[in-house]
Amino acid sequence: MTQRADVLRNHAAVLAAAETLLHRDDLDRITLARIAEAAGVGKATVLRHFGDVGGVVEAVLAPKVTALQDAVSAGDPPLGLDGSPREALHAFLDALFDFVLDNRTLIRALENRRPNAYYANPASRFWIGELSRRIRRAVPSADADYLAHVVFTALRADIIDYLRSEQQMPTERIRAGLHTIVSGQ
């Protein structure tokens, strides 16, 4: 096996091991050493390629983010381009909500990584900008930038987990509430 093939194999093994651990264990128990052990590589390999656990989480989440961004930017209506403004807004909101539900463990690992981490990363800036653009098109009288930030805050994985577990709110009630926020009803 060439050195490049070995690097690619190790990279893939680290990402697969990290995703498994992140879905199975508490975030507080995830370390570079545990990821390395599960991947069958040395801790230095993980450190060299990803820097820290947050870097590993970002790498696991990246293809999922890209897939949704591609669907939003170039997909079919109503999620993609050319849908009616209201349908496009609600389709995007559903897609973003489902994305958070499906990836909440990974997202929770990044939400409190540093001050404003939830809002400042490139994916979040894309989601907020897209929410704002779609709100502006669907509800021209709304303060789209403000509502986009309010909705994006309500989409935090820790908030959704809290509402589901501590407040016993069904997922569809939370989804409906998000739609109510953006439609002003």
C-alpha positions as a Markdown table, in Angstrom:
| # | Residue | x | y | z |
|---|---|---|---|---|
| 1 | Met | 0.0 | 0.0 | 0.0 |
| 2 | Thr | 1.4 | 3.4 | -0.9 |
| 3 | Gln | 1.8 | 6.1 | 1.7 |
| 4 | Arg | -1.1 | 8.1 | 0.1 |
| 5 | Ala | -3.4 | 5.1 | 0.2 |
| 6 | Asp | -2.5 | 4.5 | 3.8 |
| 7 | Val | -3.3 | 8.2 | 4.7 |
| 8 | Leu | -6.7 | 7.9 | 3.0 |
| 9 | Arg | -7.5 | 4.6 | 4.7 |
| 10 | Asn | -6.5 | 6.1 | 8.1 |
| 11 | His | -8.6 | 9.2 | 7.4 |
| 12 | Ala | -11.6 | 7.2 | 6.5 |
| 13 | Ala | -11.1 | 4.9 | 9.5 |
| 14 | Val | -10.9 | 7.9 | 11.9 |
| 15 | Leu | -14.1 | 9.4 | 10.5 |
| 16 | Ala | -16.0 | 6.2 | 10.7 |
| 17 | Ala | -14.8 | 5.4 | 14.2 |
| 18 | Ala | -15.6 | 9.0 | 15.4 |
| 19 | Glu | -19.1 | 8.9 | 14.0 |
| 20 | Thr | -19.8 | 5.6 | 15.7 |
| 21 | Leu | -18.4 | 6.8 | 19.0 |
| 22 | Leu | -20.3 | 10.1 | 18.8 |
| 23 | His | -23.6 | 8.4 | 18.2 |
| 24 | Arg | -23.0 | 5.8 | 20.9 |
| 25 | Asp | -21.2 | 7.6 | 23.8 |
| 26 | Asp | -21.6 | 10.8 | 25.7 |
| 27 | Leu | -19.6 | 13.6 | 24.2 |
| 28 | Asp | -17.6 | 14.1 | 27.4 |
| 29 | Arg | -16.2 | 10.6 | 27.0 |
| 30 | Ile | -14.9 | 11.2 | 23.4 |
| 31 | Thr | -11.2 | 11.8 | 23.3 |
| 32 | Leu | -8.6 | 11.7 | 20.5 |
| 33 | Ala | -7.2 | 8.5 | 22.2 |
| 34 | Arg | -10.5 | 6.7 | 22.1 |
| 35 | Ile | -11.1 | 7.8 | 18.5 |
| 36 | Ala | -7.6 | 6.6 | 17.5 |
| 37 | Glu | -8.1 | 3.3 | 19.3 |
| 38 | Ala | -11.4 | 2.6 | 17.6 |
| 39 | Ala | -9.9 | 3.5 | 14.2 |
| 40 | Gly | -6.8 | 1.3 | 14.8 |
| 41 | Val | -4.4 | 4.2 | 14.3 |
| 42 | Gly | -2.1 | 6.2 | 16.7 |
| 43 | Lys | -3.3 | 9.2 | 18.6 |
| 44 | Ala | -0.6 | 11.3 | 16.8 |
| 45 | Thr | -2.3 | 10.4 | 13.4 |
| 46 | Val | -5.6 | 11.8 | 14.6 |
| 47 | Leu | -4.0 | 14.9 | 16.1 |
| 48 | Arg | -1.9 | 15.5 | 12.9 |
| 49 | His | -4.9 | 15.3 | 10.6 |
| 50 | Phe | -7.7 | 16.9 | 12.7 |
| 51 | Gly | -6.1 | 18.9 | 15.5 |
| 52 | Asp | -8.6 | 18.0 | 18.2 |
| 53 | Val | -11.9 | 16.3 | 18.7 |
| 54 | Gly | -13.7 | 19.4 | 17.3 |
| 55 | Gly | -11.7 | 19.0 | 14.1 |
| 56 | Val | -12.8 | 15.4 | 13.9 |
| 57 | Val | -16.4 | 16.3 | 14.4 |
| 58 | Glu | -16.3 | 19.0 | 11.8 |
| 59 | Ala | -14.8 | 16.5 | 9.3 |
| 60 | Val | -17.5 | 14.0 | 10.0 |
| 61 | Leu | -20.2 | 16.6 | 9.6 |
| 62 | Ala | -18.7 | 18.3 | 6.5 |
| 63 | Pro | -20.1 | 15.9 | 3.8 |
| 64 | Lys | -23.6 | 16.0 | 5.4 |
| 65 | Val | -23.5 | 19.8 | 5.4 |
| 66 | Thr | -22.3 | 19.9 | 1.7 |
| 67 | Ala | -25.1 | 17.5 | 0.7 |
| 68 | Leu | -27.8 | 19.8 | 2.2 |
| 69 | Gln | -26.2 | 22.9 | 0.8 |
| 70 | Asp | -26.1 | 21.4 | -2.7 |
| 71 | Ala | -29.8 | 20.4 | -2.4 |
| 72 | Val | -30.6 | 24.0 | -1.4 |
| 73 | Ser | -28.4 | 25.7 | -4.0 |
| 74 | Ala | -29.1 | 23.5 | -7.0 |
| 75 | Gly | -31.8 | 21.0 | -6.2 |
| 76 | Asp | -35.4 | 20.8 | -7.3 |
| 77 | Pro | -38.2 | 23.0 | -5.9 |
| 78 | Pro | -39.4 | 23.6 | -3.4 |
| 79 | Leu | -36.2 | 23.0 | -1.5 |
| 80 | Gly | -33.9 | 24.0 | -4.4 |
| 81 | Leu | -34.2 | 26.9 | -6.7 |
| 82 | Asp | -37.4 | 28.3 | -8.3 |
| 83 | Gly | -40.1 | 27.2 | -5.8 |
| 84 | Ser | -42.8 | 29.5 | -4.6 |
| 85 | Pro | -41.3 | 31.7 | -1.8 |
| 86 | Arg | -43.6 | 30.3 | 0.9 |
| 87 | Glu | -43.1 | 26.7 | -0.1 |
| 88 | Ala | -39.3 | 27.2 | -0.5 |
| 89 | Leu | -39.1 | 28.7 | 3.0 |
| 90 | His | -41.0 | 25.9 | 4.6 |
| 91 | Ala | -39.2 | 23.2 | 2.7 |
| 92 | Phe | -35.9 | 24.7 | 3.8 |
| 93 | Leu | -37.0 | 24.9 | 7.4 |
| 94 | Asp | -38.1 | 21.2 | 7.3 |
| 95 | Ala | -34.8 | 20.2 | 5.7 |
| 96 | Leu | -32.8 | 22.2 | 8.3 |
| 97 | Phe | -34.8 | 20.8 | 11.2 |
| 98 | Asp | -34.4 | 17.2 | 9.9 |
| 99 | Phe | -30.7 | 17.8 | 9.4 |
| 100 | Val | -30.4 | 18.9 | 13.1 |
| 101 | Leu | -32.4 | 15.9 | 14.3 |
| 102 | Asp | -30.2 | 13.5 | 12.3 |
| 103 | Asn | -26.9 | 15.1 | 13.3 |
| 104 | Arg | -27.7 | 16.5 | 16.8 |
| 105 | Thr | -24.9 | 14.7 | 18.5 |
| 106 | Leu | -22.3 | 16.1 | 16.1 |
| 107 | Ile | -23.8 | 19.5 | 16.2 |
| 108 | Arg | -23.9 | 19.5 | 20.0 |
| 109 | Ala | -20.2 | 18.8 | 20.0 |
| 110 | Leu | -19.6 | 22.0 | 18.1 |
| 111 | Glu | -22.3 | 24.3 | 19.6 |
| 112 | Asn | -20.3 | 25.4 | 22.6 |
| 113 | Arg | -16.8 | 24.9 | 21.3 |
| 114 | Arg | -15.9 | 28.6 | 21.6 |
| 115 | Pro | -17.9 | 31.8 | 22.0 |
| 116 | Asn | -20.4 | 32.2 | 19.2 |
| 117 | Ala | -19.3 | 28.9 | 17.6 |
| 118 | Tyr | -22.8 | 28.0 | 16.7 |
| 119 | Tyr | -23.3 | 31.2 | 14.7 |
| 120 | Ala | -19.8 | 31.9 | 13.4 |
| 121 | Asn | -18.9 | 28.7 | 11.4 |
| 122 | Pro | -19.3 | 28.8 | 7.6 |
| 123 | Ala | -22.1 | 26.3 | 7.5 |
| 124 | Ser | -24.1 | 28.3 | 10.1 |
| 125 | Arg | -23.5 | 31.5 | 8.2 |
| 126 | Phe | -24.9 | 29.8 | 5.1 |
| 127 | Trp | -28.0 | 28.5 | 6.9 |
| 128 | Ile | -28.7 | 31.9 | 8.5 |
| 129 | Gly | -28.2 | 33.7 | 5.2 |
| 130 | Glu | -30.5 | 31.3 | 3.4 |
| 131 | Leu | -33.1 | 31.5 | 6.1 |
| 132 | Ser | -33.0 | 35.3 | 5.9 |
| 133 | Arg | -33.2 | 35.3 | 2.1 |
| 134 | Arg | -36.2 | 32.9 | 2.1 |
| 135 | Ile | -38.0 | 34.8 | 4.9 |
| 136 | Arg | -37.5 | 38.1 | 3.0 |
| 137 | Arg | -39.0 | 36.5 | -0.2 |
| 138 | Ala | -41.9 | 34.8 | 1.6 |
| 139 | Val | -42.8 | 37.5 | 4.1 |
| 140 | Pro | -41.5 | 40.9 | 2.7 |
| 141 | Ser | -42.8 | 42.9 | 5.7 |
| 142 | Ala | -40.8 | 40.7 | 8.3 |
| 143 | Asp | -37.5 | 41.6 | 9.8 |
| 144 | Ala | -35.9 | 38.7 | 7.9 |
| 145 | Asp | -32.4 | 39.0 | 9.5 |
| 146 | Tyr | -33.8 | 39.0 | 13.0 |
| 147 | Leu | -36.2 | 36.1 | 12.3 |
| 148 | Ala | -33.5 | 34.1 | 10.7 |
| 149 | His | -31.3 | 34.4 | 13.8 |
| 150 | Val | -34.3 | 33.6 | 16.1 |
| 151 | Val | -35.2 | 30.5 | 14.1 |
| 152 | Phe | -31.6 | 29.4 | 13.9 |
| 153 | Thr | -31.3 | 29.7 | 17.6 |
| 154 | Ala | -34.4 | 27.6 | 18.1 |
| 155 | Leu | -32.8 | 25.0 | 15.8 |
| 156 | Arg | -29.8 | 24.5 | 18.2 |
| 157 | Ala | -29.5 | 20.8 | 18.9 |
| 158 | Asp | -29.3 | 21.3 | 22.7 |
| 159 | Ile | -32.5 | 23.3 | 22.6 |
| 160 | Ile | -34.3 | 20.6 | 20.5 |
| 161 | Asp | -33.0 | 17.9 | 22.8 |
| 162 | Tyr | -34.1 | 19.8 | 25.9 |
| 163 | Leu | -37.6 | 20.4 | 24.5 |
| 164 | Arg | -37.9 | 16.7 | 23.5 |
| 165 | Ser | -36.5 | 15.2 | 26.7 |
| 166 | Glu | -37.2 | 17.6 | 29.5 |
| 167 | Gln | -40.3 | 19.2 | 28.2 |
| 168 | Gln | -41.6 | 16.0 | 26.6 |
| 169 | Met | -42.5 | 17.9 | 23.4 |
| 170 | Pro | -43.1 | 15.7 | 20.4 |
| 171 | Thr | -40.9 | 16.4 | 17.4 |
| 172 | Glu | -43.8 | 17.5 | 15.2 |
| 173 | Arg | -44.9 | 20.1 | 17.8 |
| 174 | Ile | -41.4 | 21.6 | 17.7 |
| 175 | Arg | -41.4 | 21.6 | 13.9 |
| 176 | Ala | -44.8 | 23.3 | 13.8 |
| 177 | Gly | -43.6 | 25.9 | 16.2 |
| 178 | Leu | -40.7 | 26.8 | 13.9 |
| 179 | His | -43.1 | 27.1 | 11.0 |
| 180 | Thr | -45.3 | 29.4 | 13.1 |
| 181 | Ile | -42.3 | 31.7 | 13.9 |
| 182 | Val | -41.5 | 32.2 | 10.2 |
| 183 | Ser | -45.0 | 32.6 | 9.0 |
| 184 | Gly | -46.1 | 35.0 | 11.7 |
| 185 | Gln | -49.3 | 33.1 | 12.6 |
